[in-house]
């Protein structure tokens, strides 16, 4: 018989109070292929967004979660979810408060530099936004 790892009981997980995340479910601009959307978002827009001063000042973390079409058949074979999504990725913003994130979206430089770039690849009308605290349950870094 194999060795069973010892299970240690610690305090139950709790939501962080020092940080918040905002996630934008990204819908591609109509007429743009998945590949065009994916490459532009990662290779061009990431640099445009991360270059503005308020993003550097207000964010603790900015991540892009990119869907991979190669996984579609594998996901379809599972019983967890059967519906296909129009979203092709998730932009994840982390800061000390939701106000810090919203300050970015109201900033003059963001409106002047980033929004016009977003219109090249991103469909604002079909995006969805989620925000809230988070808890890390497993972290094996």
GUKE-561038 format. One record per residue (C-alpha): x, y, z. Coordinates in steps of 0.02 Angstrom, whole numbers, plus 50000, padded with zeros to 5 digits. Layout:
GUKE-561038
XYZ ...
This chain:
GUKE-561038
500005000050000 500625017649959 500975031350083 499475042650113 499965060950130 499565068750296 498105080750287 498295096150394 496785106150443 496965124750439 495775139250448 494425139150313 494795149950161 494205167850166 493965181650039 495405193850030 495005211050096 496605219550035 496285216749849 494895215549722 494815209049544 493825214849395 493635202849249 493085207949075 492425193848967 493125198748799 492095197648640 493015200348475 492515214348358 491315207348226 492235201648070 493865198348160 494505180448160 494965172048323 496795172448274 496745190948231 495875195148395 497045184348498 498675190848422 498145209148426 497575208248606 499195200148665 500495207848550 499835225548526 498505230248651 499435223548803 500845235748767 499645250248736 498685247348897 500185243849008 501075259548945 499855271849022 500385279449187 498775276449283 498795257849243 500575256449308 500115266549462 498415258949507 498565240449463 499405226749562 499145214449420 498475213849242 498245196849161 497525190448999 496685173448993 496645167548811 495445153848755 496255140248652 495165133048512 496195117048520 495315113348685 493535115448617 493275096948576 493995091548743 492835103448835 491335098148730 491645080048780 491505084348964 489865085749058 490315101649152 489625113949023 488815111348855 488595128948790 489835137648677 490365155248721 490575170548612 491965176348727 493745173148673 494655178248830 494605186848998 495535202549048 495895202049235 496315217849332 496865217249514 497025232249629 496825237349811 495045243349775 493755243649637 493895262649639 495725261149586 495195250749435 493765262449387 494955277349398 495895269549252 494345268449143 493945286849176 495715293149150 496045305449008 497535295648941 496545279348944 495115287448849 496285295648724 497525281248695 496785264648750 494945265848700 495305269448515 496475254348516 495125243548596 493935247848454 495145239348333 494855221948406 493615222048551 491695222748549 491215233448699 489355230648670 489495211748696 490755211548838 490285206749014 491095213249173 491225204449340 492025211349497 492325205949675 493495199349807 494365182549786 495055168249889 496535157449842 496105139449884 497595130249807 499235138749765 500725127449731 501935140149661 
